[in-house]
Amino acid sequence: LSFDEGGASKMDKEKAFWEEQLRVYNSLPYNNLEKYYNWQPARFAGNKAAILLMKKYLKNIKTSCEIGAGSCAFSFSLHNEFSDLSLNAVDISKSAVEYGNLIADDMNIKINYRQQNLFEIKTKYDLVLSLGVIEHYKEEERLKFIRKCYEISNKYIIIAIPNQESIFFKNYVAWSKRKSKKYEEKHEKFNINDLLYLIENNGFKILINDGFQVFLSESKFLSEETKQNEKIISILKKGLYENNRELAMKFPYIDFKKENIDSMAITENKLTRKDRIQLSFMSFILAEKIPK
């Protein structure tokens, strides 16, 4: 185990994180089917927007595996667009697996989610996906990560990373620090160009390179930091106005809910690709495996 300066192991911190997620999740005043959607609607809106951008490229996929899946939110979003897809997921954290399986049961979504290290996987899947994982690895380990994805993918990979160069991302991290809400994610310096280079040089053809999640579920961020985000708010408000005027009039002073997810996803995908790349909280690449 590795230890931080305070002496706590990373495993202990990981367990504490997921226990806190579970505590909050269990306290939410919604029915089980809608609980996770209502807690993090912006995440599901972003996921849906990204999947809709990718949908025409994903041909005849029958199986998927999410690596470092955490709560499995992206896999659940895939299920909503590909209902016949056999979902699989792995995470090294036992607590994350327990949490993800609980949510899957509540949402009535079947998924084979198990505690496992990526490098122990032997099975192949049509689609291998990983969101917010590879940037935690050291440089030499990222190459092994991508090569393992190539090994276990039959057709496609989706890799997403935090868009650390986005104004939106930078403003959110700064706001979190000012509000004493420690932004827990520790990322190695790694951007979308670094990821593109890795993927292109290890057996894949790039199909899409784009951004997603231009909204956040936490309304206080934009409502308290409007001056820092005037450009973002203006672009999003205009986009919302074109498909949901009532929602646009309330934005950014609004806590989104499940019923807003479709409007948010539509707004996101009507932005220009340039705006999504510059403003989104996450960047993603969809790539197709080139057989050797």
C-alpha positions, 0 to 999 in steps of 0.5 A, a space after each residue: 500500500 502507498 501512504 499519503 502524508 497523513 499516514 492514511 493508505 490510498 485504499 483507506 481513502 478510497 473506501 472512505 470516499 465510496 462510503 460517503 457516496 453511499 451515505 449521500 445516495 441513501 439519504 436522497 428523497 427519491 424512488 430507487 429508479 430515479 434516485 441516481 438520475 436526480 442526484 447527478 442529472 448533469 452527468 447523465 446528460 453529458 453521458 447521453 450527449 457523448 453516446 449520441 455523438 458516437 452512436 452511428 459509429 458503434 456497429 453491432 456491439 453486443 458486449 461492453 466492459 467499463 474499466 475503473 467503473 466506479 458507480 458505472 454511470 456511463 455503462 448505465 447510460 449506454 444501456 439506455 441507448 443500447 438496451 440489448 448490450 451485455 454490460 460488464 465492469 471492473 474496478 479494483 475497489 471492493 467498495 466501488 463495486 458494492 456501490 455500483 451493484 447497489 445502484 444497478 439493482 435500484 435502477 433495474 439494470 443488469 450488469 456483471 460488475 466485479 472487483 478486478 485489476 485491468 491487467 488481469 482481464 482475459 475476456 474480450 469485449 466489443 467495446 472497452 471503455 474507461 472514464 477518468 482513469 488513465 490520467 491517474 497512471 504514471 506516463 510509462 503505465 499509460 502505454 500498458 493501459 492502452 495496450 491492454 485495452 487493445 488486447 481485450 477489445 474486439 472492435 472499439 474503445 472509449 477513453 475519457 479524461 478530465 478536460 484540465 485545460 477547459 475554462 469550465 474545469 479550471 473555474 470549478 476547481 478554483 471555486 471548490 478550493 475557495 469553498 473549502 470543498 477539496 477537489 479530491 481528484 489527483 491527476 497526472 498532467 495529461 491532455 487530449 493530445 497526449 491521449 490521441 498520440 497514445 491511441 493512434 500509435 497503438 493500433 487504433 483509428 480515431 473515430 471521434 475526438 470531442 468534449 462532453 458534460 458542459 453542465 454541472 449538477 451543482 447549481 451553486 457553482 455557476 450561481 455563485 461564480 457568475 462573473 467567472 463564467 459569464 461566457 459559459 453561462 451565455 452560451 448555455 442559456 442561449 442553447 437551452 432557450 432554443 429547446 426549453 425556454 422555461 429551463 433557460 429562464 431559470 438557468 443558472 439558478 437551478 438544481 437540475 432534475 431527471 426530467 431536464 436530462 434530455 434538454 441538457 443533452 440536446 443543448 450540449 450537442 447543438 453547441 459547436 464542437 469547438 465550444 464543447 472542446 473548450 468548455 466541457 468538463 470531460 474530453 473523450 475519444 472513440 477509436 476503432 481497433 485496427 487488426 494486426 
